[in-house]
């Protein structure tokens, strides 16, 4: 299945590239064979680039009639044994929600890219937002554990797209790359490594039909995948089901299934969750930020440090599963946590849930990032206020 | 799950009584059974039976015709490469009973899921088995576009004029005036004429039969499986508790008799006239309406890419890449696109 050794797929070298195209190049380097999507600002460049490049490597670019179809098409492609991706923005992500749940229920690895824009509804198609944080966690009904990566640079649009494919295959789960308009349309330096240095995780597949079926308890909780056309004649359903794929619609069946599909992610938090520390040495105040807005936060920390305020940043690289332990640990070091995000308060809630110190939100209605000065002002106000007492 | 209606209970009771009254010969070791199993055993998941369908439902007949078609094409199209995809509804349960790779997806979305399967592995023979509400009402947009693209999947539609699984509400094929659980005063809307819609979209193979036409149906399904591109077979089926009982077909048998009385086989019919208003005496026109093969989506995709020379261009680009080059940013139009 590994396709990344193909030089037509991996454009190794240094590039000056927009984030959306970096994401598409990463998908190609990761061996993505099918892209199904629907045009939407500000994610359209991903579709355009895939339509140009995928046929060159023998893959399929399929423009579907809507995002419901796009989501289902990548699930189908993955069930046939190839890596598949779609890309969208808020309105399309809303339409994908139901079938993202199908992917969770059938345990179909695939990658969904959401380049966030201002909302709700049609909102601001060409301007940024971080309004889909909770939707990426809870967008479909029922209980499931999504894995969501939040890139903060053009390089990460590439690197974390690769990570999305690998995590999806490792745990048999749809993964989400949560970018935003600022990142998607930002031009920056990208270094694509040599093909053999692209990280690669082989999707665990079921042994041939004539071999014994591995016991459900083996592996990491994600059963090896049986692909269509290999003679397994397996049934996949969105109904609550047993290990044969047959409906098991009762409390015991539900518990057995959900314990496993929730557990396979919860039991591996330490392997999935990623954070980045920035100048947290000796910090008494911390900023918790993610995505494009963390770039403003980083600058704010730099300026506040220059003013002598002991502040640092914890950047969430994975939004979900949430970095519970990192936040708890941070809150035992600092006296206050500030959460600037381009919404009216989303990731601040789990930060509050796990922090043992006070947590404040610095909201933003979207359309732009926080200005670093706004974050510095909030830090300075708190610092001076505390000093006076 | 649907709750048992009076009609169902009666039918179940009748069936139970028939079993009670069955002569004991079957259990007599002296009498040898002609066969230990059912001829379609290898095509069904025995451990999934009995099925959930009501007595007198037409789905068993549709399923049997599908199995027969699969057997017929098996020498050229191995069963391991046959995939059955379904959405939600009574018909959607067919995917769970056939012993093939099968995918029971969400309501209305079987076609896009099937599209992905075929793109992921073009060697597969992908069939969507679906009901009228699933395909034409909630999933209508996918049907229209897959048909327009002539995408390489088969669609076998069981039209019973109702949402059976939820207890008999009206949908996109319910006749005008029909009584359903959400049209207690009669259906205001007109039903869809499916073969005419398919013709307008250029579908290369379109047929319609009722569940009374077992042999013709199996032959058409076989023909559809052999035809490249998008194919559509509409199967008119009784749903006694969901549609028939409230609309002058008290039992499945009565509806089958009506099929016998009003069906007209006319492969040359003008498809604009084959809608199913289902007023008393209206004909149900059946036949292999359209058999006009044309290049399928995947055939055309391959041809288009070949003509555009994309593979050669890609190979050249790879050969000349130093591995350390600097590409010009968002450079889609600057590249040597043929």
Interface residues (C-beta under 8 A of the other chain):
Chain A: X6 X7 X8 X11 X12 X13 X14 X15 X16 X17 X18 X21 X33 X34 X36 X45 X48 X49 X52 X55 X56 X57 X58 X60 X62 X64 X65 X66 X68 X69 X70 X71 X72 X73 X74 X75 X76 X77 X78 X79 X80 X81 X82 X84 X98 X99 X102 X106 X187 X194 X227 X228 X229 X230 X231 X232 X233 X234 X235 X236 X237 X238 X239 X246 X247
Chain B: X45 X47 X48 X79 X80 X81 X83 X85 X95 X96 X99 X100 X101 X102 X103 X104 X105 X106 X108 X109 X111 X112 X113 X114 X115 X116 X117 X118 X119 X120 X121 X123 X124 X141 X142 X144 X145 X301 X305 X308 X310 X311 X313 X314 X315 X317 X318 X321 X322 X323 X324 X325 X326 X327 X328 X329 X330 X332 X335 X337
